[in-house]
Amino acid sequence: LRRVSLCLERVDPHLCNNTGLVSRLVEWEECWEVCGRYVRDPKLMTGLSTVVNEIRELQLVLPRLKAMCDDFDVEWFMVLPRLTLLVYLRDPNADVSQLMRQLMPQCFRWSSATATPKPLQGFLDLQASFNKTRHLLDVLLGNSNNPMSTSPALGTQKVGNSWGKSIETLENEDQDVDMENFQFTSPDFDLGSCSTSWEVFARRALNSAPVAPGDATDKCRDAIKSLEAFTLLLERSSLDLQRHCAEDWNQCSAILVQCITGVSKRQQDREFQV
């Protein structure tokens, strides 16, 4: 707009005839809409910032994730919704929940009786599966002296809380996973090389398969089986996140990518023409 002020004599009285000016005005309007939705709402802004910070921290320990993001790999746009959901599941009481309610309103129960919408059964099952798997991984990796507590790296949420079923209930349920038909598209990783359950979840979100050592214990096999069962549920929710309202997710993912990489598709140095 500042450049236009220097060449007003070239501006056609009919706005539609100024293709360059029109394109910039359209971009400005789109940015304004994004600002109105995400920036003005403190909780949504905090939720976005939390997802961005978590992914940036994961990039420090997962070089493949950083390379995938920097190269704008096609697979990156399949991984991003999984990681966003994982950040929410890690602490569903944080501000990320406001972001999830914005993107997946169909997964929450909205009632005038309660100030905060509650997740529906599908999300509760996903949370319960996450809690169980995290518990098994924490015990396996030695990050928890008390089986009902969590790793310090995963925050303070307890496994058997009201967001999901109890550990005892989950352990009695049959979660058969068809391992032979479960496809892995990336190199395997040694489960024992991970320091926290959060790292295991992140590596699995990158389509890497956990490998159990030859002398694997029952605890190790149970943890891997639970991880694969959870991964199936996570993928369903990931697809739902992308497809339920594709326009909303595309807008949100564009903001996440811009914040993570520091590069905007609008920052291209283009010569302005009226």
Secondary structure, 3 states (H helix, E strand, C coil): CCCHHHCHHHCCCCHHHCHHHHHHHHHHHHHHHHHHHHHCCHHHHHHHHHHHHHHHHHHHHCHHHHHHHHCCCCCHHHHHHHHHHHHHHHCCCCCHHHHHHHHCHHHEECCCCCCCCEECHHHHHHHHHHHHHHHHHHHHHCCCCCCCCCCHHHCCCCCCCCCCCCHHHHHCCCCCCCHHHCCCCEEEEEHHHCCCHHHHHHHHHCCEEEECCCCCCHHHHHHHHHHHHHHHHHHHHHHHHHHCCHHHHHHHHHHHHHHHHCCCCCCCCCCCCC
